[in-house]
């Protein structure tokens, strides 16, 4: 008991001076550091947190937009592809049509030409035949004229003449 | 750690050989009553007892505390029989006994955790400014270097009616004591057991000057006699070791946080780096784990206060743990924790809304007769909350400091204060490990207590500002 009384456990006895100084120092620390350091740090951290959240949200949004854009692109591409094949098909059809028409026209034309050629040939033939007939008639007359003028006394000569005439006639 | 402990050990050994080096704290703070108790228990320290017996005679002559002497009287015959040598004890002209054969770990621990008017780092004492106020005399301003303190912080000079004992200012009660510098020599100030007005034995510091005992007054304290202090005629507003430590830590913290705040302001879009990153972790931890959950949508308003509390306490807790740096026990001083608790009390109660006061004085939803019980309890709670804040921090930090000092003190106990060097070295190893372990725990406690103070204050503010919608 006496031992404890004698020991000076001074930290439990709040000293007036220390009390006053602690009050002054802590209040100054609170008002100065709190206002000009802790406050701004808190605000900066809050702002940064908001900024980061915003940036993340925006990135998410951009990602979504990108995905949307991609889908749209794909759609457009598919459409374009489809259109292209449609165009190609159409072109092919047109081409086939043109070729067919051309072929048909050519055939018709060819037939026409052929027909007209045949006709011409027939005409020419007929003309030729007519000419031959005419010539033959003329020849026959000529021959007959010659025969009549020539010596028909001898039989051999007659025969030769007749044969000759016959040969000419047999040509037709 | 080993170095520190072994240095202490060497000091102790030297001490044992020299009569006047005065290393042993214990002997200084001892009173005669203390010795008496000791002798009763052991009864075989002849040298020691012999010295005490001298002293006893002296007190008899004075006849001013007979009860005390009576207790010692039982042993006087016995001591006489042993009589003879006194190689460990020294008695001055007034019969003050300075005994080095004893090591009192309690006294050493109390000395180390006390606030002082000098800043001691190892054997060096750095003077601090003293600002005193004496009733009727007014303010006085001088340096504690005037006292020319010895190893223990006991002044070898008196100055303007003040002496330095255990590093703390005491005022010589006699108003006729000469002002200015007075050489009082070594080993002439000692706490003696005296009866106070209520008949209770208390330690009173005495100066032995020109063969006369002069009682000295302690500085005024705000414990209102509860812990043996109280208001006296003298107030000490000095920049003590604790005040100096507080100023130092506040400047360091201020500089650090201003630099960090500047970094945030100048480079708001840069990732944190260096100290900024380190402090940001703690800052965010307190902000997100303490402020936001407890203070709700008002967290921004109270964050600077909670941060100030946390970093102020943490800085000082950690500063007290730094070895070789005086080990100032700031947050383990009741005056400091009391101020923090009182400020927290004001912040809580000034923030309190109508609901808070209604819940204290007229708790809704309970029968009227229960209210008569609840209201006093709630009302007391307003004061008990800051008191627990004050005591928790004080107790934890003081206990930590004391345990470390006592672990180191084990070396002197087992080494018989330098007489048994083998045991001292053996204990040094064990004590180093124990102290290392304790310091690791104290490091944890430094953080935990700062955190606990912050979180509880935040919860009290949160409770005071909470809006109740249910009732």
Contacts between the chains, C-beta under 8 A, distances in Angstrom:
chain1	res1	chain2	res2	distance
A	2	B	31	7.3
A	2	B	33	3.9
A	2	B	34	6.3
A	2	B	36	7.3
A	2	B	37	5.6
A	2	B	193	6.4
A	2	B	201	6.0
A	3	B	33	7.8
A	3	B	34	5.5
A	3	B	37	5.8
A	3	B	106	7.6
A	5	B	31	8.0
A	5	B	33	7.5
A	5	B	193	7.0
A	5	B	200	7.6
A	5	B	201	5.4
A	5	B	202	5.8
A	5	B	203	6.2
A	5	B	228	7.3
A	6	B	29	6.8
A	6	B	30	6.4
A	6	B	31	4.1
A	6	B	33	6.2
A	6	B	34	4.8
A	6	B	191	6.4
A	6	B	193	5.9
A	6	B	203	4.6
A	7	B	29	6.3
A	7	B	104	8.0
A	7	B	106	5.5
A	7	B	107	5.6
A	7	B	110	5.3
A	7	B	203	7.5
A	8	B	29	6.3
A	8	B	110	6.0
A	8	B	114	7.1
A	8	B	166	6.8
A	8	B	191	6.9
A	8	B	203	6.2
A	9	B	110	5.4
A	9	B	227	7.1
A	10	B	110	7.0
A	10	B	114	4.2
A	10	B	115	6.6
A	10	B	168	7.0
A	11	B	113	5.4
A	11	B	114	6.2
A	11	B	115	7.0
A	11	B	329	6.2
A	11	B	332	5.7
A	11	B	333	4.6
A	11	B	334	6.1
A	11	B	394	7.3
A	11	B	398	5.7
A	12	B	223	7.0
A	12	B	227	4.7
A	12	B	334	5.1
A	12	B	394	7.5
A	13	B	221	3.9
A	13	B	222	7.8
A	13	B	223	4.9
A	13	B	227	5.2
A	13	B	228	6.9
A	13	B	229	3.7
A	13	B	334	7.1
A	14	B	221	5.8
A	14	B	222	4.3
A	14	B	223	6.1
A	14	B	333	7.6
A	14	B	334	4.8
A	14	B	335	3.6
A	14	B	338	5.3
A	15	B	115	6.4
A	15	B	219	6.2
A	15	B	220	7.7
A	15	B	221	5.5
A	15	B	222	7.6
A	15	B	236	6.5
A	15	B	240	7.7
A	15	B	333	7.9
A	15	B	335	5.2
A	16	B	219	7.2
A	16	B	220	4.8
A	16	B	221	6.8
A	16	B	222	6.0
A	16	B	231	8.0
A	16	B	235	5.1
A	16	B	236	7.1
A	16	B	237	7.4
A	17	B	131	7.4
A	17	B	219	7.2
A	17	B	235	6.5
A	17	B	236	4.6
A	17	B	237	4.0
A	17	B	238	5.9
A	17	B	240	6.9
A	17	B	243	7.5
A	18	B	115	5.9
A	18	B	240	6.3
A	18	B	242	5.7
A	18	B	243	6.4
A	18	B	333	6.4
A	18	B	335	4.1
A	18	B	336	6.7
A	19	B	222	6.0
A	19	B	335	4.4
A	19	B	338	6.7
A	19	B	339	6.0
A	20	B	237	6.4
A	21	B	237	7.4
A	21	B	239	7.5
A	21	B	240	7.9
A	21	B	243	4.4
A	21	B	246	7.0
A	22	B	243	7.8
A	22	B	246	6.6
A	22	B	335	6.1
A	22	B	336	4.8
A	22	B	339	4.1
A	22	B	340	7.6
A	23	B	339	5.0
A	23	B	343	7.6
A	25	B	243	7.4
A	25	B	246	4.9
A	25	B	247	6.4
A	25	B	250	5.7
A	26	B	308	7.4
A	26	B	312	6.2
A	26	B	339	6.2
A	26	B	340	6.6
A	26	B	343	6.5
A	27	B	343	7.3
A	28	B	250	7.5
A	29	B	250	4.8
A	29	B	253	7.3
A	29	B	254	7.0
A	29	B	308	5.8
A	29	B	312	5.9
A	30	B	304	7.1
A	30	B	305	6.2
A	30	B	308	4.2
A	30	B	343	7.8
A	32	B	254	6.7
A	33	B	250	7.6
A	33	B	253	6.6
A	33	B	254	5.0
A	33	B	257	5.5
A	33	B	258	7.5
A	33	B	308	6.4
A	34	B	304	3.3
A	34	B	305	6.4
A	34	B	307	6.8
A	34	B	308	4.8
A	35	B	304	6.6
A	36	B	258	6.8
A	36	B	261	6.8
A	37	B	254	7.1
A	37	B	257	3.7
A	37	B	258	5.3
A	37	B	260	7.0
A	37	B	261	4.4
A	38	B	257	6.7
A	38	B	283	8.0
A	38	B	303	6.6
A	38	B	304	4.2
A	38	B	307	4.3
A	38	B	308	6.6
A	39	B	303	7.7
A	39	B	304	5.1
A	40	B	261	4.6
A	40	B	264	6.5
A	40	B	265	6.4
A	41	B	257	7.0
A	41	B	260	6.3
A	41	B	261	5.2
A	41	B	264	5.9
A	41	B	280	8.0
A	41	B	283	6.2
A	42	B	283	7.9
A	42	B	287	6.7
A	42	B	300	6.7
A	42	B	303	5.0
A	42	B	304	7.1
A	42	B	307	7.7
A	44	B	261	7.5
A	44	B	264	3.6
A	44	B	265	7.0
A	44	B	268	6.2
A	45	B	264	7.6
A	45	B	280	7.2
A	45	B	283	7.2
A	45	B	284	6.7
A	45	B	287	7.2
A	46	B	300	7.6
A	47	B	268	7.0
A	48	B	268	7.0
A	51	B	269	7.8
